[in-house]
């Protein structure tokens, strides 16, 4: 491992090999775990947005408000220099400021950030302190300087990183196709498997050779970035394992397979036969001879789309070019799955159907199950585009929502806690009209108080998530005394008797 000098700024408990103050980074998450994403107001003690994790044992059968302690802001700062190589060897190298991005993250949590070094190699990154992060130094030039990554490093009360980054070891090879032709201009990057850190993108040269520099002793993945626009024909997305054991480096030649592509031509129109202006299409490979590929295309003003695809089986999704408003989609997507591409083919005119009208009644969580006014109902498209459409129930608890005929995640969000908790259902809207009624669950009261170094944190936004499923369960604000309370339909736990809800299909 290349040396990294970490100098402590006011953190007596800092430990390079442990995480005494912040606990371990997240691994396998227990079912039923909640995540609180907290965004303090601008004048709240200078705190940064951060997440808190609640295992079921932390909140189930707990009568008193939860004590939620936020971390104060600290800084990771320093100066980075590097040996800039002249060519493939270390001869003729010179030391100077390193142009790089320094990042810190905790997987799936709000803590973290990134900052670029200045022209002198200096940086300063603000983070919630006393927590473990994955720290990554990503040089702009992956061909000259290796990526450095350090998992589970507690920043304590702030740390300093002053480092002269060494050249590392070369990883090199030649890119060819199935005819043995050398392929230039192929975009690639490396991923370090123990931390997930990725290098900047580099390319093969006109002779097909590529070069990157890595820190030896770690397992990596060389990722070829797929494209249908590469000179000479399409290139699939490939992931090749590689391990560089010492500073001698390693050679890894890359074969990208056939560069031949076929034309899939279609014209997009609405139900009245009107051609769509500049429709969009996304092609996702289901099976290719080598690797995988997902590419997007834009059509012409007359609705014509010409997709250039390598041989394989594909799913093609077509949507209008214009982004729909929150309440009115223009058309439903056209989707064809299992399309075998073995030669040029014309699909003719494909019709994007008119939207469907989703409607229903929302009732509250009281014993009377009265109709609930002012409940936000939103439908999120699960396919290409991922659009969200929203409306609000009227005084009679009814809603109507124009939605595309596709798979949707429909959510009902009460405007006040007395009506009940968030709920959602997954539906496949295929008819002209669809009925979907909601009965809001009562949920379970979740309350707490936000503090930082003995002071309450007022007026902070609190979002409650099912941490395993990544689904929003509730949102609220802390009051002037730092307290919050919200009803939550709890996700399933290992003990099903402890759950009050479901998180998905």
N, C-alpha and C positions, 0 to 999 in steps of 0.2 A: 504494500500500500504506500502511496506517496505520502510524505509527511505533511501534516496539517497542524499549524500552530494555533491553538485556541487559547486565548488569554482571558482570564476570568475578570469580569467587571462586577464586583460586589455580589458574588454568589459562592458562599463557602461550601455549599452542598453540591456544587457542580461535579459531574462524574462523566468522563468520556465514554465509559463502558456501561453506564447504567442510567436510570431515569428516576432518581430518588424523589425529586420534588413533584414530578408531573405524572408518574405512573407510565405504564407501557403504552406504546402505540397500539391502535386497534387491530386485533386479529379476528378470530371467529367471534361474531356478536351473538349473544344469547337472544333467542326469540322473545319478543315482548319488550326489548330495550327501546327506550325513548331517547330522542335527541332534542335538546332545546337549542335553537339558533337564536342568539341574543344580539340585538343591534342597539347599543346604548345611544342615547341622544347626543348631539354634538357637544353639549356642555356637561356631560356626565363624567367628570373626573378624568377626561382624556382617554377613556377606554376604547379599545378596538372591538369590532364584531368578533364573536367567538361562540363556540358550542360547548354544551355540557351534556354528558351522557348519564342516563338514569337506567340502571338495570331494574328488572321487576322488583327485586328485594328492596330497592331504594324508595319506591313509591307505593307499592301495594300494602294495604293495611297500615298505612301511616296516617295518623289523624292530624298531627301538627303540620303547619306549612313547611314545605321543604326549604332548607337553607342552601341557597345557590350562590357560591362565592366565585366572583369573576377575577380574572388575572389582570394585574396592572400592566401597563405598556412598558416594554423594555426594547433595547436596540441591539441588533447584531450589526457590527460595522467593522471596517478594516480596509486594507489596501492589498490588491492582487497584482502580482507581476508574473511574467512567464518567459520561458525561453522560446523565442520565435525562431522556428526552423527555416533554413534555406534549403528547400528540397526535401528528400526523403530521409536524409541522415541528420545526425546532430552536428555535423561539421558546419562551421560557419554560422552557428546560431548566435543570437544576441538576446539579452534580457531587456524587457520593457513592460509598460503597463498592459494588463490583460483586459481586453474587451470581452465581457462576459455578463451573464445574468446570474444573480445569486437569488435562490428561492428557498423558501421554507414552507413545508406543508404537513398537515396531519390528514391522512386519508379520510374522505367523506365528512370532514369537519370544516367549519368556517375559519378556523385559525390558519394563519399563513399569509404569504405574500411573496412578491418578487420585485427586484430592483436591478437596474443595469449599472455597471460600473461607469464612472465618468472617465474623462480623457487621461486622468492620472491613475486609473485603476481603483479608485476609492469608491466605497458604497456605504450606505446606512439604511437598514431595514428595520421598521418598527413591527413588533409582534407582541401578542399576549404572552407574558413571561411565565417562568417556572413550569414549563411544559416541554414534553419531548417532541421533536420535529425531525423530519427528513430534510437535511440541508444539502442543497445541490448547487454546484458551480458549473454552469454550462457555457463554455467559451463560444464565441461567435464563429470561430473557425475550427470545425471538428478535425480538419486535416492537419492542424498544427499543434493543438493542445487537447489533452483528454478531459472528459467530463469527470468531475469528482463528486461523489455522493456519500453521505454519512447518515445512516438510519438511527433513529431512537436517540437523538442528541438533545439533552435538556438545555435550554438557553438560560435557565435560572433567572438571575436578575440582570442579564445582559452579558454578551460575550464579544470578544474581538477576534477577527480572523485576519492575520497578516501572513500571506503565503506567496512564495515564489514557486509557481507551478512548474513541475518538471515535464519533459516531453512525453513521458510514458512510452508505450510500445506501439509499433505500427500494426494495423490490420489492413491487409491489402488483397487485391485479387483482380480478376478480369471478368467482365460481364459479356456473355455470348448468348446467342439464340440457338434454336435446335438445329440450325444449319451450320453452326460454328462461326457465324459472322460476329464480329466485335461490335458491341452496342455502346455507343456514347450517349451522354446526357441523361443517364438513368439516375433518378433522385433516390437517395437512401438516407437512413439514419440508424443509429444504434440505441438500443434500450438496455440499461443495466438491470438485470432481473431481480437482484436483491432489494432494490429500492424503487424500481419503475422509472428512474430518471432517464431522459432521452437526450441525445445530442442534437445539435443543429443539423440541418440537412446538408449533405454533400453529394457530388455527382461523379459519375464515371467520365473519363476524358474521351477524346475522339478515337483513341485506340482501345477503349473499353476498360482501361485500368481505373481503379478507384483506390483511395487511401484515406484512412482515418486513424486517429491516435487514441489509444485507450489506456486506462490504468490496469496493469496486469494483475492476475490473481482472482478475477471475477468472471462470472458467466454473463454473457451478453446475448442479445438477439439482433441480428442484422435484418432490418426491415426494408424491403424494396417497396417504394411508394408507387402503387399502381397508377396507370394512366392510359387513356385511349388516344392521347394527343402526342405521345412520344414519336419522334422522327423514326419512320420505318415501320410503324405498327404498334399495336397495344402492348402494354406490359402489365402482367398481373401483380397484385400485392402478394409478396412472399415474406415469410419469416423464417430465418435460418439461424439455428443455434450456433454459438461460437464461444470458445473459452481461450483467452490469451493467458498463458501460464507465466511467462517471464518477459523481460524487456527485449528479447529477440523478436517478439511479435509472432504473427501467424498469417498464413495465406488462406483465403477462402474465395474460390472462384464461384461465380453465380451464373446459373443457367436460367434464362427467362422463358424458355419454350418457344412455341410458334409465335411469329409476329404477324400472322395473317388475320385479317378481320373481315367480317361480313356486314352487309348493309341490311338493317331492319328499318323499313320505311312505313310510316303511318301518317294519317292526317286526323287531327283532333277537331271535333265539331260538337255543338250542343244538340239537344233533342230536336230542334227545329231545322237542323242541317246547316246552321251558320258556322263557318269556319272560325276557329279561335285564333286570335292574334298572339303570336309568340308563346305557344303553350310550353310547359316544362315537363321533362320526363326524367325519371330516375330508374336506372337499370341495376339490379342487384343479382350477382351470380348465385345460383343454387348449386351448380357443379361445373367446374372447369377442369381441363386436363392438368392444370398446374395452378396452385394458389387460388386467390379469390379476387373480386373486383366489384366496386360500386362506383358508378359514374353518373353524372347528370348532364342533360342536354337541354338546349333552348331551341325551340322551333322558329319557323319563319312567320312572316306576317299573314300568310295564307293558311296557317295551321299545319304546314308540313313539318314533320320531324324525321330526321334521318339519323338513326343510331348506328354507330360503327362499333361492333362488338366481336370479340374473339369467339371461337367455337365453344359451345357449352350450353347449359340450361339456365334460363334467366327468369326473373320476375321483373316486369316493367310496370311502372306507375306513371300515369299522366295526369297533370293537374293544370288549371288555368295559370296564366302568367301573373295575374293581378292578385295581390294579397287580399283576402276577404275582410270585411269589417267584423267587429266583435259579434254582431248579431245576425249578419246576412252573408252566408257563403254564396258564391256565385254558382258553382256547379259541384257535383260530386266527382271524385277521382275515378278514372278508368284504370283497372288493374287486370293484368293477365299474368298468371303464374305457370311455371313449368314449360316455358316457351323454349323449344329446342332450336338452337341456332347452329345449323350445319352448312348453310349457303345463304345467298342473298334472298330476302323475301319481303313481300309487301303485304301489310296487314290491312290496307285499305283505310276506310274512314272508321274511326272509333268514336263512340258517342259518350260524352260525359253527361250523365243524367242530371236532371234537376234535383235540388235538395229535397230532403224529407222534412216533415213537420213533426218534431218531437214535442209532446205535450203531456201534462199530468197535473196532479195536485200534491202539494207538500203539506204534511200535517206535523204538528209539534209533538213534543215528548210528554205532554201532560196526560193525566188519566183520561181526559175527555178527547184527546187526540184531535184538538181543534185545528182548523186550517191555519197555516202559518204564512203571514204576509211578510214581505221584505226579505225573503230568503233568496240568496244568489244561487242561480242554477247555471252551471257551466259545463260545456261538452268539449272535451279535448280529443282531437283527431289523433289516432294512434299511428297513422301512416305517413306518407310523404307530405311534407309541409308542416305537420304537427300543429295545425291551427286550433285556437281556442275560441269558442262562441259562448256568450254569456247573456243572461237576462235576469229579471227579478220577479218573484211571485207577487201577484196583486193582492188586494184585500180579501179575495176569495181563496187565496192560497194556490191559485192556478198559474201556470206558466206555459208559454209556447215558445219554441226555439227552433229556428230553421237551421238544419244541420246537414252536412254531406252524408250520402249513403255509404257509410264505411264503419269500421270499428271505432267506438267512442268510449272514453271514460267520462261518465256523467257524475258531477259532484253537486251536492246541495250544502250550502254554507249559511247557517243561520246568522242573522245580524246581531243577535244578542244571546247570551248564554242561557237565558231562561227558556228559550225555544228548544234547546237540545244541543247535540254535538254534530260535527261534520259527518257526512256519510257519502258513499259513492257506489256506483254500480258500473259494470262493463256491459255494453250492448253492441250488437251489430245491426245497424239501421239499414234495412233493405226494402221496406215498404214505403208507400207514399206517406202514410201516417203511422206513427208509433206512439204508444202510451207508456209512460213510465212514471209511476207514483212513488213518492218518498214518504216514509214515516221516520222523522228524525229520532235517533236513539237518545235516551236520556244521558248516556255517557257516565263517566266517573269524574267527580270534581278533582282537579289537580291544581294545587295552590302552592305558592312559595314566596320567598322574599329574596331579592337580588341585592347583594352587598359586594363591596370591594374595599379591602383593608379597613373594615369597621364602619364604612359609610354606605348608606343605602344608595341604590342606583335607580333614580326615578325616570319615568316616561321612556323606558326601553321597550322596543318591540320584541315580543317573545313568540317564536314559531315552534310548535310542537310537532315532531315527525315520528313516524314509525321508522326507526333507524334501519331495520333490516330491509323493509320494502321501499324506503325512501319516499314515503307518501306523507303529505301534510295532513295532520289531524286537527289542528286548531291554531288560532293566532289571537294574541291579546297584547295589552300594554301593561307595564307596571305602573302603579299610581305614584303619587308624590312621596309615599313612604317606601317605595321599592317593592310593593306587594302586587301579586297578580293572582288571578283565579280564573279557570276556564274548564268547561266540560269536555272530556275527551273520550271517544270510543276506543278503548284500549285494544292494542293488537294482541294476537294470540301469544301465549307463553308456552313453555314446556308443560306447565300444568294448566290444562284447558279450563279448569274450574276458576282460574284467575282471569279469564278473558271476558270482555264484554263486546267484542266486535270481531270483524274480519278485515283483512287488508287487501284482498284482491281475489281474482278468480282462481 
